[in-house]
């Protein structure tokens, strides 16, 4: 692959369809941050370990620092910015704020999208299930207790809505 | 329990204020920055892009210690998109040697490489990828030198000297690889140990770790040649200090020509205070090129060169008399400070003054050496030397109690001063006031069910169970060498009655800005929603020292309270006029001003502001005609903190407390599982209980990572073998327990605005000691080396016949 080779991808990004031509080597995280200005997707380790770059690919959490943009052609992507409904916070975002599940906020987008995906699959997860699901994300500030509280609170909020 | 009159009076005042202001202080207010952070719309340094910027990238040393023979930059320079490649020689005209305590740093080394990851050259290119690829093409020719990887190597007679120039300089107290020496002696240590009933001694080895804020450090430097002004956007904890640091490191740039702007910061923990090579280099490059320069580190760079906690060896002795009084504390610290001294000498000395912890020990000798070694420099890290001293002290205390056959909890209580003994001076000159660790002991032992776990043996599933304790007596708000510990604040109102508080702090996630907002709101009688914090801009905010040493809420918060009071006094005459009452009948409450006790005669803040800004002054009395300031200002300068010599009360205040953990050890694998944690600290006044819980949980989890998982693994040649997050395992949600047994004591500090004390660093301090003591309770084995990983634990279980298959 030469440095100048390009690819064209069709994606649905936060509900919006778009077609982009990019250098073939573009990482998914670079595409989101540098091309689409979705800077809520953060780079913490660039080795798929910390999870700050987690986004949803067809609803499943993936680490965008470890994928090429080319791999998402024809798929649906949701970033932390896409969780909001107009001005309304997603219940997971609301719960992370209220329960103080974030401090510096750098890891938060990754946890929020990952937790949102969990609650889509499992509307009332147990603490061990939450821990298992979030073990691919690192937070250095909270010690995780309030993150787990936040996910439980979000689950309650979503159940009340239903 | 009796309390000093001063304390009682302050408590009454605090209560009175709370009633008047409807209690914004003490409420679990949500983070002021939370909405942007949960939506991913915060702005971190890597999110900043300035038109015309270029990207810089370091070339780093592959060897731990080598003379630099030649750096060939030609191949990199020839690449498309590369603007320039600089070595230390090119940078030389722009910089001066600098360093926090010793002038032992240059952003690019010229003579030699001193650790793997040392910055040797810098590439500037059109984008980050090109800069990265070009940096790999820079060819460094080295001549290998012997490496100094630990304190024994450093002190060896034949050791290579890392900084021969400093060693030879008669004006600098560097001797060989000894960067600094410290010696503090009080009482008669020799006599105390001679006459003691029990003397215990041991050697403790603590681990080199990285607090690993999840956001790597970075900056965008933007020099305007017309203005001759440098604007540095940086992930940094102390915007005003950075002006000084940068002007020291950059030749011909005065602090008045530097503006520092701080975006959202993805964690700090102490390793984002000093001027780092990327900040100095990017600034010099921007000045040379007249373009913005962006330089954001990656994780490998952070692991190799981002700085972290020092590993230390502590040769320590503790002496008790027949009655169980601790009579002697004697400790020698050998600190592997790394290739540059940075904060290292202060980590020994600042923590040395408080190294006896919460115990009154009349005879103490604390000695230490910061030693240059060919590893990543250490820096300031949450706890700042206390976890290391505490690891030694609390274990020796338990060893001594075992020899005397007494209960260590009884000895802890016996040797810790009571609230009614205060105020008092500790033997090393610490000013102790208003702290109740005895209440903390009671609460923690109760929460953790101490007696159920102590000396009890095994769990139902065969794990070895134990419970252990650690204590803390931590500095909050330190005196600078220059002689002050202060912050200023401005509280102002616009024409709509909207209030802002401007303060020189930074937000690294700890919530200081939210606490300060609550303090201002409380004082002005409005809600926290109505006050906005303005921080992180050295041009906009008043002078202050930033966020470190647990100072933000005690020093900055007290300044903000004074500034809010000042605003009140400026508004009072107009308020009295509008309410048609005497000035002393004006009350600030309910989102505006009102006649004291009469909510029916009230004016909202917006109306007051409108009257001051838009109404015709001719309708006012003469003394108000020339303008009503909608601004309050103040500086809070600590009258408590002292410059130690070498005794003295370094800090504004001290937070006392204790923590206990329950551990289960798997006798088949040697794995330690911390299954429960309880903590109680005397925080003075909990400004925001939810945020205190968050800081406490985070600090404990961070410490558990350091105790159980993390350490820098250098091989004999000084290569870091675990420099990625794959190999350096940080705790995840599956590795740490839920931490909910938090019960804070509130004995107000009469010298701060609301009685508040430092919080953020404290809970980390006792954790390594508590875990080691719990392991000893479970196994009878004393572990003196960190971390407590299975490869250390299992062989000892085998030795003691406790291993099971």
Interface residues (C-beta under 8 A of the other chain):
Chain A: X33 X38 X39 X40 X41 X42 X43 X44 X45 X46 X47 X49 X50 X52 X79 X80 X81 X83 X84 X89 X93 X94 X96 X97 X98 X100 X102 X103 X104 X105 X106 X107 X108 X109 X112 X127 X130 X131 X132 X134 X135 X136 X137 X138 X139 X140 X141 X142 X143 X144 X145 X146 X147 X148
Chain B: X28 X30 X31 X33 X34 X35 X36 X37 X38 X39 X40 X41 X42 X43 X44 X46 X47 X211 X212 X213 X214 X215 X216 X264 X265 X266 X267 X268 X269 X298 X299 X507 X508 X509 X510 X511 X690 X691 X693 X694 X695 X697 X698 X699 X700 X701 X702 X724 X725 X726 X730 X732 X733 X734 X736 X738 X739 X740
